[in-house]
Amino acid sequence: MVAIVASVPTAASAAPGVVAIRAGRLVDVVNAQVLSDQTIVIEGERIRSVGPSAGASGPVGAQVIDLSRATVLPGLIDAHTHLTSDPQLGGYRSLGVSAVREALYGARAARMTLQAGFTTVRNVGASAYGDVALRDAINDGDIPGPRMLVSGPALGIKGGHCDNNLLAPDYNYTGEGVADGPWAARAKVREVVKYGADLIKICATGGVLSKGDEPGAEQYSLEEMQAIVEEAHKLGRKVAAHAHGTAGIKDAIVAGVDSVEHASLIDTEGIRLARQKGTWLVMDIYNDDFILQEGEKAGILPESIEKERKIGKLQRENFERAVKGGDRIAFGTDAGVYPHGDNAKQFFYMVKYGMTPMQAIEAATVNAAQLLGLQEQVGAIAPGRYADIVAVDGDPLQDITALTKVRFVMKGGQVYKAP
């Protein structure tokens, strides 16, 4: 259980808004160890100090949060989400949803994600800049939600995974992120940055949930991807590449993308290239369960379910090979394909397919923070970083599924969940 105590008199004086958290077990993800009986002192949004509770003199008048019977961790990070997507609106059902409704749905998804212990997310693809609006509403304090880095519309080729291929030719509709050719792609990078994107998402290959394409087929050419990466990096934006297929994965890495999303059919050479270039892999190895078990009820196209049957198991096996190959892996789930708030269900599969529990936790904390370029702000419980802190009653290093039952959530020094 978590107890919040009003204040305890101690030796030092407290500034307004000072909080002291008593942590029974604290997961130190920087040094890959668990510390016992620690006190975290928080002032405002930031962590002021971390140290042993025994003999410590905390600030007088500080609010004390007693997590002495819990395991305390940094706020978790999901590097591949779609908060404005409703997983029950697959396939043709999605055509009846306005961009405004998507953004409003995102407000609920953001709250659910935060309640699940994910205090930071990277949103990689949303129509009409709904994720930009959602990020700004959270930052302005209008609604609760995680810290967000957002891409706006994902870039892709006409008729490809990042286009909308559900409508008949009569509608003459093209997705807002479509850009064919190197110079058009450069212009699209500039456009999405103009309208608020923190990063660029591209579709290097076909996808599972799109109509009429194959996940293994390369879509953007190497020349197009190189132009996008050069333009994005010039503008201070990282590039995340959706890539299932073997050739598209390798060309994306050669082009210089910062992360490869999905990486389902990565081969030995791709694993070597990613390690050599320092490219992050973000492999969503949980959502196969939802697509195959619930996809038909959610309106997902039969062809998409069949695609998933072909590559889901391969993706999990290749994840294991990438772990053994020493690639850099960050936690990302494709939330929005499955119900929001279930993000932590992926930890089980990461451990099943080759990671230790500590490695899986690192993937969702220090590793993901580094991928997002926020390593000085989030991803660890350390002085100067945001006070993004979660707690569970069990020991996730013994049973990783404990992370699916987060009991306490603090983001930026504010408690959002306290049983």
C-alpha positions in Angstrom: 0.0 0.0 0.0 1.0 3.6 -0.5 0.6 6.1 2.3 0.8 9.9 1.9 1.7 11.6 5.2 1.2 15.4 5.5 4.6 16.3 7.0 7.3 15.1 9.2 9.6 17.5 11.2 13.3 16.9 10.4 16.5 18.8 10.5 16.5 21.0 7.4 13.9 23.5 6.4 11.7 22.9 3.4 11.0 25.2 0.5 7.3 25.4 -0.5 6.2 22.3 -2.5 9.0 20.0 -1.2 8.1 16.3 -1.1 10.0 13.4 0.3 9.4 9.9 -1.0 10.4 7.0 1.2 11.3 4.1 -1.2 11.5 0.6 0.1 13.3 -0.6 -3.1 14.5 1.8 -5.7 15.4 0.6 -9.2 18.6 2.5 -10.2 18.5 2.0 -14.0 21.7 4.0 -14.6 23.8 1.4 -12.6 21.4 -1.6 -13.1 20.9 -2.2 -9.5 18.2 -2.1 -6.8 18.8 0.1 -3.7 17.0 -0.4 -0.4 15.5 2.2 1.9 16.1 5.4 -0.2 14.6 8.9 0.2 13.9 11.0 -2.8 13.6 14.7 -2.2 11.6 16.6 -4.7 11.3 20.3 -5.1 8.7 21.6 -7.5 9.0 19.6 -10.7 12.5 18.3 -10.2 14.4 15.8 -8.0 16.7 17.5 -5.6 18.4 14.6 -4.0 18.4 10.8 -3.7 20.0 8.9 -0.8 19.7 6.3 2.0 16.8 6.9 4.4 18.7 5.8 7.4 20.2 8.7 9.3 19.0 11.1 6.6 17.7 14.5 7.6 15.0 15.6 5.3 13.5 19.0 5.0 11.2 20.2 7.8 7.6 20.5 6.7 8.0 18.3 3.6 5.1 16.2 2.5 6.1 12.6 3.0 4.9 9.9 0.6 5.5 6.5 2.1 6.4 3.9 -0.5 8.5 1.8 1.9 6.7 -1.4 1.0 6.9 -0.8 -2.7 9.3 -1.0 -5.6 9.9 2.5 -7.0 11.0 3.2 -10.6 11.5 6.1 -13.0 8.4 7.0 -14.9 8.1 4.6 -17.9 8.6 5.7 -21.5 6.8 4.3 -24.6 8.7 5.3 -27.7 6.0 4.2 -30.2 2.4 5.3 -29.5 -0.7 6.6 -31.4 -2.7 8.2 -28.7 -5.2 9.7 -31.1 -6.0 6.2 -32.5 -8.9 4.1 -31.2 -8.1 0.3 -31.6 -11.8 -0.5 -32.0 -12.0 1.6 -35.2 -9.9 -0.6 -37.5 -10.2 -0.7 -41.3 -13.2 1.0 -42.9 -14.6 2.0 -39.5 -11.9 4.6 -39.3 -13.4 6.5 -42.2 -16.2 7.9 -40.1 -14.0 9.5 -37.5 -13.2 13.2 -37.8 -9.8 14.6 -36.9 -11.4 16.6 -34.1 -12.9 13.4 -32.7 -9.5 11.7 -32.9 -7.9 14.4 -30.8 -10.7 14.2 -28.2 -10.2 10.4 -28.1 -6.5 11.2 -27.5 -7.3 13.1 -24.4 -8.8 9.9 -22.8 -6.0 7.8 -24.1 -3.4 10.2 -22.7 -5.0 9.9 -19.2 -5.1 6.1 -19.4 -1.5 6.0 -20.5 -0.3 8.2 -17.6 -2.4 6.1 -15.1 -0.6 3.0 -16.4 2.8 4.5 -15.4 4.0 5.9 -18.7 5.0 9.5 -18.0 6.6 10.1 -21.4 5.7 8.9 -24.9 6.8 9.5 -28.4 3.7 9.7 -30.7 4.7 8.5 -34.2 1.8 9.4 -36.6 -1.4 11.3 -36.2 -3.7 12.9 -38.7 -4.4 16.7 -38.9 -1.7 17.4 -36.2 -4.0 16.0 -33.5 -1.0 14.8 -31.6 0.4 18.4 -31.6 -2.8 19.7 -30.2 -2.8 16.9 -27.6 0.8 17.6 -26.6 0.1 21.3 -26.2 -3.1 20.8 -24.1 -1.1 18.5 -21.7 1.8 21.0 -21.5 -0.7 23.8 -20.8 -2.3 21.8 -18.0 -5.7 21.6 -19.7 -5.7 17.8 -19.5 -3.6 15.1 -17.7 -1.3 13.0 -19.8 2.3 12.0 -20.4 5.1 14.2 -21.8 4.8 13.9 -25.5 7.2 14.1 -28.4 5.0 14.1 -31.6 5.5 13.7 -35.3 2.3 14.9 -36.8 1.4 13.1 -40.1 3.8 10.3 -41.1 5.6 10.7 -44.4 5.2 8.1 -47.1 4.7 7.3 -50.8 1.4 7.6 -52.6 -0.5 4.3 -52.1 1.8 3.2 -49.4 1.5 2.4 -45.8 1.3 6.1 -44.7 -1.4 6.9 -47.3 -5.1 6.1 -46.9 -6.0 3.4 -49.4 -9.5 2.7 -48.2 -11.4 5.2 -50.4 -12.5 4.6 -54.0 -10.8 6.6 -56.8 -13.8 8.9 -57.0 -12.7 10.6 -53.9 -9.2 11.4 -55.2 -7.9 11.4 -51.7 -4.2 11.4 -50.7 -2.9 11.2 -47.2 -1.5 14.5 -45.8 1.9 13.0 -45.3 2.4 11.7 -48.8 5.5 13.1 -50.6 7.1 11.3 -53.6 10.6 12.1 -54.6 13.6 13.6 -52.6 12.6 17.3 -53.0 9.0 16.8 -52.3 10.0 14.8 -49.2 12.3 17.5 -48.1 9.4 20.0 -48.4 7.1 17.8 -46.4 9.7 17.6 -43.6 9.7 21.4 -43.5 6.0 21.5 -43.5 5.5 19.2 -40.5 8.2 21.0 -38.6 6.4 24.3 -39.3 3.2 22.9 -37.8 4.8 21.6 -34.6 6.4 18.2 -35.1 9.2 17.3 -32.7 10.4 14.5 -34.9 9.8 13.0 -38.4 8.1 9.6 -38.9 8.5 7.9 -42.3 7.3 4.7 -43.8 10.2 2.9 -45.4 8.2 -0.3 -46.1 4.7 -1.5 -46.4 2.6 -2.2 -43.3 0.3 -4.6 -41.6 -2.8 -2.5 -41.1 -2.8 -0.7 -44.4 -4.7 -1.9 -47.5 -3.1 -3.2 -50.6 0.6 -3.3 -49.7 3.0 -5.8 -48.3 5.0 -5.3 -45.0 8.2 -6.7 -46.6 8.1 -4.4 -49.7 10.4 -1.3 -49.6 8.5 1.9 -50.3 10.7 5.0 -49.9 13.9 4.7 -51.8 17.3 5.1 -50.3 17.7 8.4 -52.1 14.3 9.7 -50.7 15.2 8.6 -47.1 18.6 10.2 -47.3 17.0 13.5 -48.3 14.5 13.2 -45.4 17.2 12.4 -42.9 19.5 15.2 -44.0 16.6 17.8 -44.0 15.3 16.6 -40.6 18.7 16.6 -38.9 19.4 20.0 -40.3 16.2 21.2 -38.6 17.1 19.5 -35.3 14.6 16.7 -35.7 15.2 12.9 -35.3 13.8 10.4 -37.8 11.8 7.3 -36.9 11.4 4.8 -39.8 8.5 2.4 -39.9 10.1 -0.6 -41.5 9.1 -4.3 -41.5 10.9 -5.5 -44.6 14.6 -6.6 -44.7 15.7 -4.3 -47.5 13.8 -1.3 -46.2 15.3 -1.8 -42.7 18.8 -1.8 -44.0 18.3 1.1 -46.4 16.8 3.2 -43.5 19.8 2.4 -41.4 22.2 3.4 -44.2 20.2 6.6 -44.7 20.9 7.5 -41.1 17.5 7.3 -39.4 17.6 7.4 -35.6 15.3 4.5 -35.0 13.8 1.6 -36.9 10.2 0.9 -35.8 8.9 -2.7 -35.9 12.0 -4.2 -37.6 10.0 -7.4 -38.0 12.1 -9.1 -40.8 15.5 -7.8 -39.8 18.2 -10.2 -40.8 21.8 -10.8 -39.6 23.2 -8.0 -41.7 20.5 -5.6 -40.5 21.3 -6.5 -36.9 25.0 -5.9 -37.6 24.3 -2.6 -39.4 22.1 -1.3 -36.6 24.8 -2.1 -34.0 27.5 -0.5 -36.2 25.6 2.7 -36.8 24.1 2.9 -33.3 20.6 2.8 -34.7 17.8 2.2 -32.2 15.4 -0.6 -32.7 11.8 -0.2 -31.4 10.1 -3.5 -31.8 6.4 -3.8 -30.8 6.3 -7.5 -29.8 3.0 -7.5 -27.8 0.3 -6.2 -30.1 0.4 -9.4 -32.2 -1.8 -10.9 -29.4 -4.5 -8.2 -29.8 -4.5 -8.2 -33.6 -4.9 -12.0 -33.9 -7.4 -12.4 -31.0 -9.5 -9.2 -31.3 -8.7 -7.8 -34.7 -11.8 -9.1 -36.5 -14.1 -7.6 -33.9 -12.2 -4.3 -34.1 -12.8 -4.0 -37.8 -9.3 -4.8 -38.9 -9.2 -6.0 -42.5 -8.9 -9.8 -43.1 -5.8 -9.1 -45.2 -4.2 -7.3 -42.3 -4.9 -10.2 -39.9 -3.3 -12.5 -42.4 -0.3 -10.3 -42.7 0.1 -10.4 -39.0 -0.1 -14.1 -38.9 2.9 -14.2 -41.3 5.2 -11.8 -39.5 4.2 -11.6 -35.8 6.1 -14.7 -34.7 9.1 -13.8 -36.9 9.2 -10.4 -35.3 9.5 -11.9 -31.8 12.2 -14.3 -32.9 14.2 -11.5 -34.6 13.8 -9.4 -31.4 15.6 -12.2 -29.6 18.3 -12.3 -32.2 18.7 -8.5 -32.0 19.1 -8.7 -28.2 21.7 -11.4 -28.5 23.4 -9.3 -31.3 23.9 -6.4 -28.9 21.6 -3.9 -30.7 20.3 -0.8 -28.9 16.6 -1.4 -28.1 14.1 1.0 -26.8 10.6 0.2 -25.5 7.8 0.9 -27.9 4.5 -0.8 -28.3 2.3 0.7 -31.1 -0.3 1.7 -28.5 -3.5 2.5 -30.4 -3.3 -0.8 -32.3 -4.2 -2.4 -28.9 -6.1 -0.6 -26.1 -4.4 2.3 -24.4 -3.2 1.7 -20.9 -2.0 -1.9 -21.7 1.5 -0.7 -22.6 3.2 -2.7 -19.9 1.9 -6.0 -21.2 4.9 -5.9 -23.6 7.4 -6.4 -20.8 6.5 -10.0 -20.5 7.4 -10.7 -24.1 10.6 -8.8 -23.9 11.8 -11.0 -21.1 10.4 -14.2 -22.8 12.4 -13.3 -25.9 15.8 -12.8 -24.4 16.0 -9.7 -22.1 16.6 -9.8 -18.4 13.9 -8.0 -16.4 16.5 -5.2 -15.7 17.2 -4.9 -19.5 13.5 -4.6 -20.2 13.1 -1.9 -17.6 16.2 -0.1 -19.0 14.6 -0.2 -22.5 11.6 1.7 -21.1 13.6 4.2 -19.1 17.3 5.2 -19.8 17.3 3.7 -23.3 14.1 5.3 -24.4 15.1 8.6 -22.9 18.4 8.5 -24.9 16.5 7.8 -28.1 14.2 10.7 -27.5 17.1 13.0 -26.7 15.7 13.6 -23.2 18.4 11.7 -21.2 19.1 14.7 -19.0 15.4 15.2 -18.2 13.7 11.8 -17.8 14.5 8.1 -17.6 16.1 7.9 -14.2 15.6 8.9 -10.6 18.5 11.3 -10.3 19.0 14.9 -9.1 18.0 17.5 -11.7 15.7 15.3 -13.6 11.9 15.6 -13.7 10.2 13.9 -10.7 8.6 11.3 -12.9 8.2 8.4 -10.5 6.1 5.2 -10.4 5.7 2.4 -7.9 4.4 -1.2 -7.8 3.7 -3.5 -4.9 5.6 -6.5 -6.2 9.2 -6.9 -7.4 9.4 -6.6 -11.2 12.9 -8.0 -11.2 11.4 -11.3 -10.1 8.1 -11.0 -11.9 8.1 -8.5 -14.7 4.3 -8.5 -14.9 4.3 -6.5 -11.7 4.7 -3.5 -14.0 1.1 -4.0 -15.3 -0.2 -3.1 -11.9 1.2 0.4 -11.2 -0.1 1.7 -7.9 1.5 5.1 -7.8 2.2 7.7 -10.5 4.0 11.0 -10.2 4.8 13.3 -13.1 6.8 16.4 -12.7 6.3 16.3 -8.9 2.5 16.0 -9.1 0.8 12.9 -8.0 -1.7 11.5 -10.5 -2.3 8.1 -9.0 -2.3 7.3 -5.3 -4.3 4.3 -3.9 
